[in-house]
């Protein structure tokens, strides 16, 4: 498997607080890497640095063979990095279709005809084609999450960053999100997926990286990570000798 993203010695501090401390990991082409860890582990900060919202104090972000650490958000988007946010960000007065269309036009700079075609394809992928004309502000949470994923796909990313897209959903709705992520992966898109819901990480990822205290503690298959004593120590404060 070829590597699409390589993060090396990535670190950032806010004041005297080290939020990320020498993070290292890779993501392969077409791979889904799950990231888990307690609140305050630095997970969302990591996505913010990869997407360009925050600037790291040191390290490298090698995307498709190029260090993009100093590049702007727009430059990273143009090169193929898309992301969602924990709280869905839609133009609530616009329809679902108009939201996706606007994202395609902004993200891909294509003709109006091509943008309309791509918008319809995305709506079908995230299963919102039957709600295309509904105002985004009136959507239920599950459909707002679908729209958030759709907007992130509008730039035709090669690497998609998902930040707790299953949070707050029912078990049945989580299964629907899993299906969408699997469909996106099948199209060859690489994914980094932060989530607290273990089901999504166990069923929807190829590997999991456990973070705590701004460090990457273990990266392995979901099964190996979940049976590691490190997980128990991080979440339960247990000691191996107990």
C-alpha positions in Angstrom: 0.0 0.0 0.0 1.4 3.4 -1.0 1.5 6.1 1.6 -0.6 9.2 0.9 0.1 11.0 4.2 3.0 10.9 6.5 3.1 12.9 9.8 6.5 13.3 11.4 7.4 14.8 14.8 4.3 17.1 14.7 4.0 19.3 17.7 2.1 22.4 18.9 1.8 24.3 22.2 -0.7 26.9 23.4 1.2 29.0 25.8 3.2 26.6 28.0 0.8 23.7 27.3 2.0 21.1 24.9 -1.2 20.0 23.1 0.6 17.7 20.6 4.0 16.3 21.4 5.9 14.6 18.6 3.0 12.9 16.8 4.1 10.3 14.1 1.9 8.2 11.8 1.1 7.4 8.2 -2.1 6.8 6.1 -2.1 4.6 3.1 -3.9 5.1 -0.1 -7.5 3.9 0.3 -7.0 3.3 4.0 -9.2 4.3 6.9 -7.2 5.3 10.0 -9.3 5.7 13.1 -8.2 8.0 15.9 -9.4 7.4 19.5 -8.5 8.9 22.8 -10.0 10.7 25.8 -11.2 14.3 25.7 -8.2 16.6 25.6 -6.0 14.1 23.8 -5.4 16.6 20.9 -7.4 14.7 18.3 -9.3 17.7 16.8 -6.2 19.9 17.1 -4.4 17.3 14.9 -7.1 17.5 12.2 -7.0 21.3 12.4 -3.2 21.2 11.7 -3.5 18.7 8.8 -6.3 20.8 7.2 -4.4 24.0 7.7 -6.6 25.7 10.3 -3.8 25.7 12.8 0.0 25.9 12.2 2.2 23.4 14.0 5.3 24.6 15.9 7.4 21.9 14.4 7.3 18.7 12.3 6.3 17.6 8.8 3.1 16.8 7.0 4.0 15.0 3.8 1.0 14.7 1.6 1.5 12.8 -1.7 5.3 13.3 -1.4 5.2 17.0 -0.6 5.6 18.8 2.8 2.5 21.0 3.1 3.2 22.2 6.7 3.4 25.9 5.7 0.6 25.8 3.1 -2.8 27.6 3.5 -6.2 25.9 3.9 -7.1 26.7 0.3 -3.9 25.2 -1.0 -4.4 22.0 0.9 -8.0 21.8 -0.2 -7.0 22.2 -3.8 -4.4 19.4 -3.4 -7.0 17.0 -2.1 -7.7 17.4 1.6 -11.3 17.7 2.8 -12.7 17.7 6.3 -15.9 17.7 8.4 -16.4 19.4 11.8 -17.9 18.1 15.0 -20.7 20.7 14.7 -22.2 20.6 11.2 -21.7 23.8 9.3 -24.4 24.4 6.7 -26.0 27.5 5.1 -29.3 26.9 6.9 -31.4 29.2 4.7 -30.3 27.4 1.6 -31.5 24.0 0.4 -29.5 20.8 0.8 -28.8 20.8 -3.0 -27.7 24.5 -2.9 -25.3 23.8 0.0 -23.6 21.0 -1.9 -23.6 22.9 -5.2 -22.0 25.9 -3.5 -19.3 23.6 -2.0 -18.6 22.0 -5.4 -18.3 25.4 -7.2 -16.0 26.7 -4.4 -14.0 23.4 -4.0 -13.5 22.4 -7.6 -13.8 25.5 -9.8 -15.7 23.6 -12.5 -18.4 24.8 -14.9 -22.0 25.2 -13.7 -23.1 22.2 -15.7 -20.4 20.0 -14.3 -21.0 21.4 -10.7 -24.7 20.5 -10.9 -23.8 16.9 -12.0 -21.3 16.4 -9.3 -23.7 17.9 -6.7 -26.3 15.3 -7.6 -23.8 12.5 -7.4 -22.7 13.6 -3.9 -26.4 13.9 -2.8 -26.9 10.3 -3.9 -23.8 9.0 -2.2 -24.7 10.5 1.2 -28.3 9.5 0.7 -29.8 13.0 0.7 -31.1 13.0 -2.9 -34.7 12.7 -1.7 -34.2 15.8 0.5 -32.4 17.9 -2.0 -34.9 20.8 -1.9 -35.4 20.9 1.9 -33.9 23.9 3.8 -30.7 22.7 5.5 -31.7 24.4 8.7 -34.7 22.0 9.1 -32.8 18.8 8.8 -32.6 16.2 11.6 -29.1 15.6 13.1 -28.5 12.5 11.0 -29.2 14.4 7.8 -27.1 17.4 8.9 -24.3 14.9 9.4 -24.8 13.5 5.9 -24.8 17.0 4.5 -21.6 17.8 6.4 -19.9 14.8 4.8 -21.3 15.7 1.4 -19.9 19.3 1.7 -16.5 17.8 2.6 -16.6 15.6 -0.5 -17.5 18.5 -2.8 -13.8 19.4 -3.3 -13.2 15.8 -4.5 -10.7 15.0 -1.8 -8.1 12.3 -1.9 -7.8 12.4 1.9 -11.0 13.0 4.0 -10.8 14.1 7.7 -13.9 13.1 9.7 -14.4 14.6 13.1 -17.0 12.6 15.1 -19.6 12.4 12.3 -21.4 9.6 14.3 -21.6 11.6 17.5 -25.1 12.0 19.0 -26.7 9.5 16.6 -28.8 6.3 17.4 -27.3 2.9 16.7 -29.3 2.6 13.5 -28.1 6.0 12.3 -24.5 5.1 13.2 -24.9 2.1 10.9 -26.0 4.4 8.1 -22.9 6.6 8.6 -20.7 3.5 8.5 -22.2 2.5 5.2 -21.5 6.0 3.7 -17.9 5.8 4.9 -17.4 2.4 3.4 -18.8 3.7 0.1 -16.4 6.6 0.2 -13.5 4.2 1.0 -14.5 2.0 -1.9 -14.0 4.9 -4.3 -10.3 5.0 -3.2 -10.5 7.9 -0.8 -8.2 7.8 2.2 -9.8 8.7 5.5 -8.7 9.8 9.0 -11.7 9.3 11.3 -11.9 10.6 14.9 -14.7 9.0 16.9 -15.7 8.1 20.4 -18.2 5.4 19.3 -16.2 2.2 19.4 -18.5 0.4 16.9 -17.5 2.8 14.1 -13.8 2.3 14.7 -14.0 -1.5 15.0 -16.2 -1.9 11.9 -15.1 1.1 9.7 -11.4 1.4 10.0 -8.3 -0.6 8.9 -6.1 0.7 11.8 -6.6 2.7 14.9 -4.2 5.2 16.5 -4.7 5.7 20.3 -3.8 9.2 21.5 -3.5 10.6 25.0 -1.8 13.6 26.4 -0.9 14.8 23.0 1.0 11.7 22.1 0.4 8.7 19.8 0.6 5.7 22.1 -0.2 2.8 19.8 -1.2 2.2 16.2 -2.4 -1.2 15.0 -5.4 -3.1 13.8 -8.6 -2.4 15.6 -8.5 -5.8 17.3 -4.9 -5.4 18.5 -5.5 -1.9 19.8 -8.6 -2.8 21.7 -7.1 -5.7 23.5 -4.0 -3.7 24.4 -3.4 -2.9 28.1 -2.6 0.7 27.0 -6.3 1.3 26.2 -7.3 0.2 29.7 -4.7 2.4 31.3 -5.8 5.5 29.2 -9.5 5.2 29.8 -9.7 3.5 33.2 -6.5 4.6 34.9 -5.6 1.0 35.5 -2.1 -0.3 36.1 -0.8 -3.5 34.6 0.2 -4.7 38.1 -3.3 -4.2 39.6 
